Amino acid sequence: MGIVNIDDELHDQVRKASTVGNRSINAQAAFWIRIGMLCELNPTLSFNEIVVRELRAAGVEAPPMARAA
């Protein structure tokens, strides 16, 4: 594991985003790095398509949504 130096403004954004995603600051940064890497490697896929693909690869299946009445 290494140290990554980022500017204070980006660190503040990571800290704020980590509270929304209920992640640690390090976990939030790792998530953004991983998603960014996957986006660069798969430029034709949307963010949502990449997240769905990763969730499925991890064995996560969303239950069917109920239809609105």
PQR file of N, CA, C, O and H, with PARSE charges and radii, in Angstrom:
ATOM      1  N   MET A   1       0.849  -1.167   0.000 -0.4000 1.5000
ATOM      2  CA  MET A   1       0.000   0.000   0.000 -0.0000 2.0000
ATOM      3  C   MET A   1       0.895   1.230   0.000  0.5500 1.7000
ATOM      4  O   MET A   1       1.909   1.266   0.697 -0.5500 1.4000
ATOM      5  N   GLY A   2       0.525   2.224  -0.773 -0.4000 1.5000
ATOM      6  CA  GLY A   2       1.332   3.422  -0.879 -0.0000 2.0000
ATOM      7  C   GLY A   2       0.545   4.658  -0.494  0.5500 1.7000
ATOM      8  O   GLY A   2      -0.627   4.593  -0.125 -0.5500 1.4000
ATOM      9  H   GLY A   2      -0.299   2.195  -1.340  0.4000 1.0000
ATOM     10  N   ILE A   3       1.219   5.765  -0.590 -0.4000 1.5000
ATOM     11  CA  ILE A   3       0.604   7.050  -0.280 -0.0000 2.0000
ATOM     12  C   ILE A   3       0.408   7.801  -1.585  0.5500 1.7000
ATOM     13  O   ILE A   3       1.307   7.846  -2.424 -0.5500 1.4000
ATOM     14  H   ILE A   3       2.171   5.818  -0.890  0.4000 1.0000
ATOM     15  N   VAL A   4      -0.769   8.390  -1.755 -0.4000 1.5000
ATOM     16  CA  VAL A   4      -1.063   9.200  -2.923 -0.0000 2.0000
ATOM     17  C   VAL A   4      -1.268  10.627  -2.454  0.5500 1.7000
ATOM     18  O   VAL A   4      -2.093  10.887  -1.579 -0.5500 1.4000
ATOM     19  H   VAL A   4      -1.500   8.353  -1.073  0.4000 1.0000
ATOM     20  N   ASN A   5      -0.524  11.542  -3.031 -0.4000 1.5000
ATOM     21  CA  ASN A   5      -0.672  12.953  -2.683 -0.0000 2.0000
ATOM     22  C   ASN A   5      -1.688  13.597  -3.607  0.5500 1.7000
ATOM     23  O   ASN A   5      -1.536  13.564  -4.828 -0.5500 1.4000
ATOM     24  H   ASN A   5       0.146  11.330  -3.743  0.4000 1.0000
ATOM     25  N   ILE A   6      -2.726  14.185  -3.022 -0.4000 1.5000
ATOM     26  CA  ILE A   6      -3.727  14.919  -3.795 -0.0000 2.0000
ATOM     27  C   ILE A   6      -3.879  16.295  -3.167  0.5500 1.7000
ATOM     28  O   ILE A   6      -3.546  16.502  -2.000 -0.5500 1.4000
ATOM     29  H   ILE A   6      -2.849  14.212  -2.030  0.4000 1.0000
ATOM     30  N   ASP A   7      -4.385  17.228  -3.955 -0.4000 1.5000
ATOM     31  CA  ASP A   7      -4.511  18.578  -3.413 -0.0000 2.0000
ATOM     32  C   ASP A   7      -5.646  18.641  -2.383  0.5500 1.7000
ATOM     33  O   ASP A   7      -6.497  17.753  -2.326 -0.5500 1.4000
ATOM     34  H   ASP A   7      -4.656  17.060  -4.903  0.4000 1.0000
ATOM     35  N   ASP A   8      -5.645  19.678  -1.591 -0.4000 1.5000
ATOM     36  CA  ASP A   8      -6.601  19.817  -0.487 -0.0000 2.0000
ATOM     37  C   ASP A   8      -8.043  19.873  -0.964  0.5500 1.7000
ATOM     38  O   ASP A   8      -8.933  19.330  -0.310 -0.5500 1.4000
ATOM     39  H   ASP A   8      -4.955  20.400  -1.637  0.4000 1.0000
ATOM     40  N   GLU A   9      -8.284  20.528  -2.101 -0.4000 1.5000
ATOM     41  CA  GLU A   9      -9.660  20.632  -2.618 -0.0000 2.0000
ATOM     42  C   GLU A   9     -10.217  19.265  -3.000  0.5500 1.7000
ATOM     43  O   GLU A   9     -11.365  18.949  -2.687 -0.5500 1.4000
ATOM     44  H   GLU A   9      -7.560  20.969  -2.632  0.4000 1.0000
ATOM     45  N   LEU A  10      -9.400  18.451  -3.682 -0.4000 1.5000
ATOM     46  CA  LEU A  10      -9.849  17.110  -4.050 -0.0000 2.0000
ATOM     47  C   LEU A  10     -10.045  16.252  -2.803  0.5500 1.7000
ATOM     48  O   LEU A  10     -11.000  15.479  -2.725 -0.5500 1.4000
ATOM     49  H   LEU A  10      -8.468  18.708  -3.936  0.4000 1.0000
ATOM     50  N   HIS A  11      -9.152  16.382  -1.834 -0.4000 1.5000
ATOM     51  CA  HIS A  11      -9.304  15.622  -0.593 -0.0000 2.0000
ATOM     52  C   HIS A  11     -10.609  15.990   0.108  0.5500 1.7000
ATOM     53  O   HIS A  11     -11.286  15.121   0.658 -0.5500 1.4000
ATOM     54  H   HIS A  11      -8.376  17.009  -1.897  0.4000 1.0000
ATOM     55  N   ASP A  12     -10.963  17.266   0.091 -0.4000 1.5000
ATOM     56  CA  ASP A  12     -12.223  17.712   0.696 -0.0000 2.0000
ATOM     57  C   ASP A  12     -13.416  17.099  -0.026  0.5500 1.7000
ATOM     58  O   ASP A  12     -14.394  16.706   0.610 -0.5500 1.4000
ATOM     59  H   ASP A  12     -10.414  17.972  -0.356  0.4000 1.0000
ATOM     60  N   GLN A  13     -13.340  17.014  -1.363 -0.4000 1.5000
ATOM     61  CA  GLN A  13     -14.424  16.398  -2.132 -0.0000 2.0000
ATOM     62  C   GLN A  13     -14.542  14.903  -1.830  0.5500 1.7000
ATOM     63  O   GLN A  13     -15.646  14.369  -1.725 -0.5500 1.4000
ATOM     64  H   GLN A  13     -12.546  17.333  -1.880  0.4000 1.0000
ATOM     65  N   VAL A  14     -13.402  14.239  -1.693 -0.4000 1.5000
ATOM     66  CA  VAL A  14     -13.419  12.810  -1.339 -0.0000 2.0000
ATOM     67  C   VAL A  14     -14.041  12.626   0.039  0.5500 1.7000
ATOM     68  O   VAL A  14     -14.849  11.719   0.242 -0.5500 1.4000
ATOM     69  H   VAL A  14     -12.505  14.673  -1.778  0.4000 1.0000
ATOM     70  N   ARG A  15     -13.668  13.482   0.985 -0.4000 1.5000
ATOM     71  CA  ARG A  15     -14.219  13.385   2.346 -0.0000 2.0000
ATOM     72  C   ARG A  15     -15.735  13.565   2.321  0.5500 1.7000
ATOM     73  O   ARG A  15     -16.456  12.798   2.960 -0.5500 1.4000
ATOM     74  H   ARG A  15     -13.012  14.218   0.820  0.4000 1.0000
ATOM     75  N   LYS A  16     -16.223  14.559   1.599 -0.4000 1.5000
ATOM     76  CA  LYS A  16     -17.670  14.804   1.520 -0.0000 2.0000
ATOM     77  C   LYS A  16     -18.389  13.639   0.853  0.5500 1.7000
ATOM     78  O   LYS A  16     -19.435  13.200   1.330 -0.5500 1.4000
ATOM     79  H   LYS A  16     -15.638  15.182   1.080  0.4000 1.0000
ATOM     80  N   ALA A  17     -17.833  13.136  -0.250 -0.4000 1.5000
ATOM     81  CA  ALA A  17     -18.458  12.020  -0.959 -0.0000 2.0000
ATOM     82  C   ALA A  17     -18.450  10.749  -0.120  0.5500 1.7000
ATOM     83  O   ALA A  17     -19.358   9.927  -0.237 -0.5500 1.4000
ATOM     84  H   ALA A  17     -16.982  13.493  -0.637  0.4000 1.0000
ATOM     85  N   SER A  18     -17.445  10.580   0.716 -0.4000 1.5000
ATOM     86  CA  SER A  18     -17.363   9.367   1.532 -0.0000 2.0000
ATOM     87  C   SER A  18     -18.521   9.279   2.523  0.5500 1.7000
ATOM     88  O   SER A  18     -18.965   8.181   2.860 -0.5500 1.4000
ATOM     89  H   SER A  18     -16.707  11.248   0.810  0.4000 1.0000
ATOM     90  N   THR A  19     -19.012  10.422   2.989 -0.4000 1.5000
ATOM     91  CA  THR A  19     -20.144  10.389   3.918 -0.0000 2.0000
ATOM     92  C   THR A  19     -21.418   9.977   3.207  0.5500 1.7000
ATOM     93  O   THR A  19     -22.256   9.288   3.788 -0.5500 1.4000
ATOM     94  H   THR A  19     -18.652  11.314   2.715  0.4000 1.0000
ATOM     95  N   VAL A  20     -21.573  10.389   1.961 -0.4000 1.5000
ATOM     96  CA  VAL A  20     -22.763  10.025   1.185 -0.0000 2.0000
ATOM     97  C   VAL A  20     -22.765   8.530   0.891  0.5500 1.7000
ATOM     98  O   VAL A  20     -23.796   7.871   1.019 -0.5500 1.4000
ATOM     99  H   VAL A  20     -20.892  10.949   1.490  0.4000 1.0000
ATOM    100  N   GLY A  21     -21.617   7.998   0.498 -0.4000 1.5000
ATOM    101  CA  GLY A  21     -21.509   6.585   0.154 -0.0000 2.0000
ATOM    102  C   GLY A  21     -21.273   5.686   1.350  0.5500 1.7000
ATOM    103  O   GLY A  21     -21.120   4.474   1.195 -0.5500 1.4000
ATOM    104  H   GLY A  21     -20.779   8.534   0.394  0.4000 1.0000
ATOM    105  N   ASN A  22     -21.240   6.269   2.551 -0.4000 1.5000
ATOM    106  CA  ASN A  22     -20.999   5.510   3.776 -0.0000 2.0000
ATOM    107  C   ASN A  22     -19.702   4.698   3.676  0.5500 1.7000
ATOM    108  O   ASN A  22     -19.642   3.531   4.062 -0.5500 1.4000
ATOM    109  H   ASN A  22     -21.363   7.253   2.677  0.4000 1.0000
ATOM    110  N   ARG A  23     -18.664   5.363   3.142 -0.4000 1.5000
ATOM    111  CA  ARG A  23     -17.356   4.741   2.996 -0.0000 2.0000
ATOM    112  C   ARG A  23     -16.328   5.550   3.776  0.5500 1.7000
ATOM    113  O   ARG A  23     -16.558   6.713   4.109 -0.5500 1.4000
ATOM    114  H   ARG A  23     -18.713   6.311   2.828  0.4000 1.0000
ATOM    115  N   SER A  24     -15.209   4.927   4.060 -0.4000 1.5000
ATOM    116  CA  SER A  24     -14.086   5.692   4.603 -0.0000 2.0000
ATOM    117  C   SER A  24     -13.536   6.573   3.487  0.5500 1.7000
ATOM    118  O   SER A  24     -13.845   6.368   2.314 -0.5500 1.4000
ATOM    119  H   SER A  24     -15.023   3.983   3.790  0.4000 1.0000
ATOM    120  N   ILE A  25     -12.727   7.545   3.858 -0.4000 1.5000
ATOM    121  CA  ILE A  25     -12.120   8.411   2.846 -0.0000 2.0000
ATOM    122  C   ILE A  25     -11.252   7.569   1.903  0.5500 1.7000
ATOM    123  O   ILE A  25     -11.283   7.775   0.690 -0.5500 1.4000
ATOM    124  H   ILE A  25     -12.476   7.712   4.811  0.4000 1.0000
ATOM    125  N   ASN A  26     -10.491   6.639   2.441 -0.4000 1.5000
ATOM    126  CA  ASN A  26      -9.654   5.780   1.596 -0.0000 2.0000
ATOM    127  C   ASN A  26     -10.492   4.902   0.683  0.5500 1.7000
ATOM    128  O   ASN A  26     -10.151   4.723  -0.486 -0.5500 1.4000
ATOM    129  H   ASN A  26     -10.466   6.472   3.427  0.4000 1.0000
ATOM    130  N   ALA A  27     -11.583   4.352   1.198 -0.4000 1.5000
ATOM    131  CA  ALA A  27     -12.452   3.507   0.375 -0.0000 2.0000
ATOM    132  C   ALA A  27     -13.112   4.321  -0.736  0.5500 1.7000
ATOM    133  O   ALA A  27     -13.281   3.825  -1.850 -0.5500 1.4000
ATOM    134  H   ALA A  27     -11.860   4.498   2.148  0.4000 1.0000
ATOM    135  N   GLN A  28     -13.486   5.566  -0.441 -0.4000 1.5000
ATOM    136  CA  GLN A  28     -14.087   6.420  -1.467 -0.0000 2.0000
ATOM    137  C   GLN A  28     -13.069   6.722  -2.567  0.5500 1.7000
ATOM    138  O   GLN A  28     -13.393   6.650  -3.752 -0.5500 1.4000
ATOM    139  H   GLN A  28     -13.349   5.970   0.463  0.4000 1.0000
ATOM    140  N   ALA A  29     -11.846   7.056  -2.177 -0.4000 1.5000
ATOM    141  CA  ALA A  29     -10.806   7.331  -3.167 -0.0000 2.0000
ATOM    142  C   ALA A  29     -10.537   6.089  -4.017  0.5500 1.7000
ATOM    143  O   ALA A  29     -10.388   6.189  -5.235 -0.5500 1.4000
ATOM    144  H   ALA A  29     -11.582   7.114  -1.215  0.4000 1.0000
ATOM    145  N   ALA A  30     -10.475   4.925  -3.379 -0.4000 1.5000
ATOM    146  CA  ALA A  30     -10.243   3.681  -4.113 -0.0000 2.0000
ATOM    147  C   ALA A  30     -11.380   3.400  -5.082  0.5500 1.7000
ATOM    148  O   ALA A  30     -11.142   2.939  -6.198 -0.5500 1.4000
ATOM    149  H   ALA A  30     -10.595   4.843  -2.390  0.4000 1.0000
ATOM    150  N   PHE A  31     -12.620   3.673  -4.667 -0.4000 1.5000
ATOM    151  CA  PHE A  31     -13.785   3.481  -5.534 -0.0000 2.0000
ATOM    152  C   PHE A  31     -13.673   4.380  -6.764  0.5500 1.7000
ATOM    153  O   PHE A  31     -13.844   3.920  -7.893 -0.5500 1.4000
ATOM    154  H   PHE A  31     -12.814   4.048  -3.761  0.4000 1.0000
ATOM    155  N   TRP A  32     -13.386   5.661  -6.540 -0.4000 1.5000
ATOM    156  CA  TRP A  32     -13.255   6.591  -7.669 -0.0000 2.0000
ATOM    157  C   TRP A  32     -12.116   6.186  -8.595  0.5500 1.7000
ATOM    158  O   TRP A  32     -12.245   6.293  -9.815 -0.5500 1.4000
ATOM    159  H   TRP A  32     -13.247   6.034  -5.623  0.4000 1.0000
ATOM    160  N   ILE A  33     -11.011   5.727  -8.037 -0.4000 1.5000
ATOM    161  CA  ILE A  33      -9.882   5.302  -8.869 -0.0000 2.0000
ATOM    162  C   ILE A  33     -10.276   4.094  -9.700  0.5500 1.7000
ATOM    163  O   ILE A  33     -10.012   4.050 -10.902 -0.5500 1.4000
ATOM    164  H   ILE A  33     -10.906   5.639  -7.046  0.4000 1.0000
ATOM    165  N   ARG A  34     -10.903   3.120  -9.069 -0.4000 1.5000
ATOM    166  CA  ARG A  34     -11.307   1.897  -9.782 -0.0000 2.0000
ATOM    167  C   ARG A  34     -12.312   2.205 -10.882  0.5500 1.7000
ATOM    168  O   ARG A  34     -12.159   1.735 -12.010 -0.5500 1.4000
ATOM    169  H   ARG A  34     -11.118   3.156  -8.092  0.4000 1.0000
ATOM    170  N   ILE A  35     -13.336   2.989 -10.567 -0.4000 1.5000
ATOM    171  CA  ILE A  35     -14.355   3.331 -11.568 -0.0000 2.0000
ATOM    172  C   ILE A  35     -13.718   4.149 -12.694  0.5500 1.7000
ATOM    173  O   ILE A  35     -14.021   3.924 -13.866 -0.5500 1.4000
ATOM    174  H   ILE A  35     -13.460   3.370  -9.651  0.4000 1.0000
ATOM    175  N   GLY A  36     -12.854   5.082 -12.356 -0.4000 1.5000
ATOM    176  CA  GLY A  36     -12.177   5.867 -13.382 -0.0000 2.0000
ATOM    177  C   GLY A  36     -11.350   5.007 -14.310  0.5500 1.7000
ATOM    178  O   GLY A  36     -11.356   5.213 -15.523 -0.5500 1.4000
ATOM    179  H   GLY A  36     -12.609   5.266 -11.404  0.4000 1.0000
ATOM    180  N   MET A  37     -10.634   4.038 -13.744 -0.4000 1.5000
ATOM    181  CA  MET A  37      -9.832   3.126 -14.553 -0.0000 2.0000
ATOM    182  C   MET A  37     -10.729   2.306 -15.476  0.5500 1.7000
ATOM    183  O   MET A  37     -10.432   2.144 -16.659 -0.5500 1.4000
ATOM    184  H   MET A  37     -10.629   3.871 -12.758  0.4000 1.0000
ATOM    185  N   LEU A  38     -11.832   1.788 -14.925 -0.4000 1.5000
ATOM    186  CA  LEU A  38     -12.756   0.994 -15.736 -0.0000 2.0000
ATOM    187  C   LEU A  38     -13.397   1.834 -16.835  0.5500 1.7000
ATOM    188  O   LEU A  38     -13.624   1.336 -17.938 -0.5500 1.4000
ATOM    189  H   LEU A  38     -12.074   1.920 -13.964  0.4000 1.0000
ATOM    190  N   CYS A  39     -13.690   3.100 -16.547 -0.4000 1.5000
ATOM    191  CA  CYS A  39     -14.253   3.993 -17.569 -0.0000 2.0000
ATOM    192  C   CYS A  39     -13.247   4.219 -18.698  0.5500 1.7000
ATOM    193  O   CYS A  39     -13.624   4.232 -19.869 -0.5500 1.4000
ATOM    194  H   CYS A  39     -13.505   3.504 -15.652  0.4000 1.0000
ATOM    195  N   GLU A  40     -11.995   4.394 -18.357 -0.4000 1.5000
ATOM    196  CA  GLU A  40     -10.970   4.582 -19.389 -0.0000 2.0000
ATOM    197  C   GLU A  40     -10.775   3.319 -20.220  0.5500 1.7000
ATOM    198  O   GLU A  40     -10.544   3.399 -21.426 -0.5500 1.4000
ATOM    199  H   GLU A  40     -11.689   4.384 -17.405  0.4000 1.0000
ATOM    200  N   LEU A  41     -10.866   2.161 -19.585 -0.4000 1.5000
ATOM    201  CA  LEU A  41     -10.686   0.902 -20.306 -0.0000 2.0000
ATOM    202  C   LEU A  41     -11.912   0.494 -21.112  0.5500 1.7000
ATOM    203  O   LEU A  41     -11.812  -0.323 -22.027 -0.5500 1.4000
ATOM    204  H   LEU A  41     -11.054   2.096 -18.605  0.4000 1.0000
ATOM    205  N   ASN A  42     -13.077   1.063 -20.772 -0.4000 1.5000
ATOM    206  CA  ASN A  42     -14.344   0.730 -21.435 -0.0000 2.0000
ATOM    207  C   ASN A  42     -15.084   2.013 -21.815  0.5500 1.7000
ATOM    208  O   ASN A  42     -16.143   2.295 -21.255 -0.5500 1.4000
ATOM    209  H   ASN A  42     -13.158   1.727 -20.028  0.4000 1.0000
ATOM    210  N   PRO A  43     -14.548   2.794 -22.752 -0.5600 1.5000
ATOM    211  CA  PRO A  43     -15.119   4.112 -23.046  0.2800 2.0000
ATOM    212  C   PRO A  43     -16.514   4.093 -23.650  0.5500 1.7000
ATOM    213  O   PRO A  43     -17.184   5.125 -23.672 -0.5500 1.4000
ATOM    214  N   THR A  44     -16.965   2.949 -24.138 -0.4000 1.5000
ATOM    215  CA  THR A  44     -18.310   2.893 -24.723 -0.0000 2.0000
ATOM    216  C   THR A  44     -19.386   2.574 -23.696  0.5500 1.7000
ATOM    217  O   THR A  44     -20.577   2.645 -23.997 -0.5500 1.4000
ATOM    218  H   THR A  44     -16.420   2.111 -24.120  0.4000 1.0000
ATOM    219  N   LEU A  45     -18.968   2.221 -22.476 -0.4000 1.5000
ATOM    220  CA  LEU A  45     -19.943   1.902 -21.427 -0.0000 2.0000
ATOM    221  C   LEU A  45     -20.213   3.129 -20.570  0.5500 1.7000
ATOM    222  O   LEU A  45     -19.324   3.948 -20.337 -0.5500 1.4000
ATOM    223  H   LEU A  45     -18.000   2.163 -22.231  0.4000 1.0000
ATOM    224  N   SER A  46     -21.459   3.247 -20.101 -0.4000 1.5000
ATOM    225  CA  SER A  46     -21.805   4.327 -19.177 -0.0000 2.0000
ATOM    226  C   SER A  46     -21.362   3.946 -17.764  0.5500 1.7000
ATOM    227  O   SER A  46     -21.031   2.793 -17.489 -0.5500 1.4000
ATOM    228  H   SER A  46     -22.181   2.582 -20.290  0.4000 1.0000
ATOM    229  N   PHE A  47     -21.364   4.923 -16.895 -0.4000 1.5000
ATOM    230  CA  PHE A  47     -21.061   4.670 -15.487 -0.0000 2.0000
ATOM    231  C   PHE A  47     -21.977   3.578 -14.939  0.5500 1.7000
ATOM    232  O   PHE A  47     -21.515   2.639 -14.291 -0.5500 1.4000
ATOM    233  H   PHE A  47     -21.633   5.860 -17.118  0.4000 1.0000
ATOM    234  N   ASN A  48     -23.283   3.707 -15.204 -0.4000 1.5000
ATOM    235  CA  ASN A  48     -24.242   2.726 -14.682 -0.0000 2.0000
ATOM    236  C   ASN A  48     -23.974   1.330 -15.232  0.5500 1.7000
ATOM    237  O   ASN A  48     -24.082   0.346 -14.500 -0.5500 1.4000
ATOM    238  H   ASN A  48     -23.658   4.470 -15.731  0.4000 1.0000
ATOM    239  N   GLU A  49     -23.628   1.235 -16.511 -0.4000 1.5000
ATOM    240  CA  GLU A  49     -23.322  -0.074 -17.091 -0.0000 2.0000
ATOM    241  C   GLU A  49     -22.091  -0.694 -16.428  0.5500 1.7000
ATOM    242  O   GLU A  49     -22.052  -1.901 -16.190 -0.5500 1.4000
ATOM    243  H   GLU A  49     -23.541   2.035 -17.106  0.4000 1.0000
ATOM    244  N   ILE A  50     -21.108   0.119 -16.136 -0.4000 1.5000
ATOM    245  CA  ILE A  50     -19.905  -0.385 -15.480 -0.0000 2.0000
ATOM    246  C   ILE A  50     -20.224  -0.860 -14.068  0.5500 1.7000
ATOM    247  O   ILE A  50     -19.763  -1.925 -13.656 -0.5500 1.4000
ATOM    248  H   ILE A  50     -21.141   1.100 -16.329  0.4000 1.0000
ATOM    249  N   VAL A  51     -21.006  -0.086 -13.321 -0.4000 1.5000
ATOM    250  CA  VAL A  51     -21.360  -0.478 -11.953 -0.0000 2.0000
ATOM    251  C   VAL A  51     -22.176  -1.768 -11.964  0.5500 1.7000
ATOM    252  O   VAL A  51     -21.924  -2.661 -11.156 -0.5500 1.4000
ATOM    253  H   VAL A  51     -21.381   0.779 -13.655  0.4000 1.0000
ATOM    254  N   VAL A  52     -23.143  -1.878 -12.862 -0.4000 1.5000
ATOM    255  CA  VAL A  52     -23.948  -3.104 -12.953 -0.0000 2.0000
ATOM    256  C   VAL A  52     -23.059  -4.297 -13.288  0.5500 1.7000
ATOM    257  O   VAL A  52     -23.200  -5.368 -12.697 -0.5500 1.4000
ATOM    258  H   VAL A  52     -23.348  -1.152 -13.519  0.4000 1.0000
ATOM    259  N   ARG A  53     -22.152  -4.112 -14.226 -0.4000 1.5000
ATOM    260  CA  ARG A  53     -21.238  -5.197 -14.605 -0.0000 2.0000
ATOM    261  C   ARG A  53     -20.388  -5.644 -13.422  0.5500 1.7000
ATOM    262  O   ARG A  53     -20.204  -6.841 -13.204 -0.5500 1.4000
ATOM    263  H   ARG A  53     -22.037  -3.242 -14.706  0.4000 1.0000
ATOM    264  N   GLU A  54     -19.871  -4.685 -12.661 -0.4000 1.5000
ATOM    265  CA  GLU A  54     -19.046  -5.010 -11.504 -0.0000 2.0000
ATOM    266  C   GLU A  54     -19.855  -5.688 -10.404  0.5500 1.7000
ATOM    267  O   GLU A  54     -19.373  -6.624  -9.766 -0.5500 1.4000
ATOM    268  H   GLU A  54     -20.021  -3.712 -12.838  0.4000 1.0000
ATOM    269  N   LEU A  55     -21.077  -5.225 -10.179 -0.4000 1.5000
ATOM    270  CA  LEU A  55     -21.930  -5.860  -9.174 -0.0000 2.0000
ATOM    271  C   LEU A  55     -22.242  -7.299  -9.564  0.5500 1.7000
ATOM    272  O   LEU A  55     -22.182  -8.199  -8.727 -0.5500 1.4000
ATOM    273  H   LEU A  55     -21.469  -4.465 -10.697  0.4000 1.0000
ATOM    274  N   ARG A  56     -22.574  -7.514 -10.828 -0.4000 1.5000
ATOM    275  CA  ARG A  56     -22.857  -8.881 -11.290 -0.0000 2.0000
ATOM    276  C   ARG A  56     -21.629  -9.771 -11.171  0.5500 1.7000
ATOM    277  O   ARG A  56     -21.736 -10.936 -10.786 -0.5500 1.4000
ATOM    278  H   ARG A  56     -22.623  -6.782 -11.508  0.4000 1.0000
ATOM    279  N   ALA A  57     -20.467  -9.226 -11.500 -0.4000 1.5000
ATOM    280  CA  ALA A  57     -19.226 -10.009 -11.383 -0.0000 2.0000
ATOM    281  C   ALA A  57     -18.949 -10.395  -9.934  0.5500 1.7000
ATOM    282  O   ALA A  57     -18.313 -11.414  -9.665 -0.5500 1.4000
ATOM    283  H   ALA A  57     -20.381  -8.280 -11.813  0.4000 1.0000
ATOM    284  N   ALA A  58     -19.430  -9.574  -9.005 -0.4000 1.5000
ATOM    285  CA  ALA A  58     -19.263  -9.865  -7.581 -0.0000 2.0000
ATOM    286  C   ALA A  58     -20.379 -10.752  -7.035  0.5500 1.7000
ATOM    287  O   ALA A  58     -20.386 -11.094  -5.852 -0.5500 1.4000
ATOM    288  H   ALA A  58     -19.947  -8.746  -9.224  0.4000 1.0000
ATOM    289  N   GLY A  59     -21.331 -11.126  -7.911 -0.4000 1.5000
ATOM    290  CA  GLY A  59     -22.417 -12.013  -7.497 -0.0000 2.0000
ATOM    291  C   GLY A  59     -23.619 -11.308  -6.899  0.5500 1.7000
ATOM    292  O   GLY A  59     -24.465 -11.946  -6.272 -0.5500 1.4000
ATOM    293  H   GLY A  59     -21.325 -10.848  -8.872  0.4000 1.0000
ATOM    294  N   VAL A  60     -23.705  -9.998  -7.086 -0.4000 1.5000
ATOM    295  CA  VAL A  60     -24.835  -9.232  -6.547 -0.0000 2.0000
ATOM    296  C   VAL A  60     -25.938  -9.185  -7.590  0.5500 1.7000
ATOM    297  O   VAL A  60     -25.698  -8.801  -8.734 -0.5500 1.4000
ATOM    298  H   VAL A  60     -23.018  -9.480  -7.595  0.4000 1.0000
ATOM    299  N   GLU A  61     -27.132  -9.570  -7.205 -0.4000 1.5000
ATOM    300  CA  GLU A  61     -28.301  -9.498  -8.078 -0.0000 2.0000
ATOM    301  C   GLU A  61     -29.376  -8.666  -7.405  0.5500 1.7000
ATOM    302  O   GLU A  61     -29.752  -8.923  -6.261 -0.5500 1.4000
ATOM    303  H   GLU A  61     -27.327  -9.882  -6.276  0.4000 1.0000
ATOM    304  N   ALA A  62     -29.861  -7.681  -8.113 -0.4000 1.5000
ATOM    305  CA  ALA A  62     -30.916  -6.830  -7.561 -0.0000 2.0000
ATOM    306  C   ALA A  62     -32.258  -7.542  -7.686  0.5500 1.7000
ATOM    307  O   ALA A  62     -32.537  -8.148  -8.720 -0.5500 1.4000
ATOM    308  H   ALA A  62     -29.555  -7.472  -9.042  0.4000 1.0000
ATOM    309  N   PRO A  63     -33.097  -7.479  -6.647 -0.5600 1.5000
ATOM    310  CA  PRO A  63     -34.431  -8.070  -6.757  0.2800 2.0000
ATOM    311  C   PRO A  63     -35.249  -7.263  -7.762  0.5500 1.7000
ATOM    312  O   PRO A  63     -35.002  -6.072  -7.948 -0.5500 1.4000
ATOM    313  N   PRO A  64     -36.223  -7.905  -8.413 -0.5600 1.5000
ATOM    314  CA  PRO A  64     -37.047  -7.170  -9.374  0.2800 2.0000
ATOM    315  C   PRO A  64     -37.801  -6.037  -8.673  0.5500 1.7000
ATOM    316  O   PRO A  64     -38.238  -6.175  -7.531 -0.5500 1.4000
ATOM    317  N   MET A  65     -37.939  -4.944  -9.367 -0.4000 1.5000
ATOM    318  CA  MET A  65     -38.646  -3.794  -8.794 -0.0000 2.0000
ATOM    319  C   MET A  65     -40.152  -4.027  -8.910  0.5500 1.7000
ATOM    320  O   MET A  65     -40.642  -4.587  -9.890 -0.5500 1.4000
ATOM    321  H   MET A  65     -37.583  -4.832 -10.295  0.4000 1.0000
ATOM    322  N   ALA A  66     -40.865  -3.581  -7.882 -0.4000 1.5000
ATOM    323  CA  ALA A  66     -42.336  -3.684  -7.908 -0.0000 2.0000
ATOM    324  C   ALA A  66     -42.879  -2.664  -8.881  0.5500 1.7000
ATOM    325  O   ALA A  66     -42.319  -1.578  -9.024 -0.5500 1.4000
ATOM    326  H   ALA A  66     -40.467  -3.127  -7.085  0.4000 1.0000
ATOM    327  N   ARG A  67     -43.942  -2.995  -9.537 -0.4000 1.5000
ATOM    328  CA  ARG A  67     -44.568  -2.070 -10.469 -0.0000 2.0000
ATOM    329  C   ARG A  67     -45.432  -1.084  -9.718  0.5500 1.7000
ATOM    330  O   ARG A  67     -46.099  -1.440  -8.747 -0.5500 1.4000
ATOM    331  H   ARG A  67     -44.398  -3.878  -9.420  0.4000 1.0000
ATOM    332  N   ALA A  68     -45.419   0.147 -10.166 -0.4000 1.5000
ATOM    333  CA  ALA A  68     -46.254   1.186  -9.547 -0.0000 2.0000
ATOM    334  C   ALA A  68     -47.712   0.939  -9.915  0.5500 1.7000
ATOM    335  O   ALA A  68     -48.035   0.556 -11.040 -0.5500 1.4000
ATOM    336  H   ALA A  68     -44.877   0.437 -10.955  0.4000 1.0000
ATOM    337  N   ALA A  69     -48.565   1.165  -8.957 -0.4000 1.5000
ATOM    338  CA  ALA A  69     -49.999   0.929  -9.191 -0.0000 2.0000
ATOM    339  C   ALA A  69     -50.649   2.109  -9.853  0.5500 1.7000
ATOM    340  O   ALA A  69     -51.850   2.081 -10.123 -0.5500 1.4000
ATOM    341  H   ALA A  69     -48.303   1.476  -8.043  0.4000 1.0000
TER
END
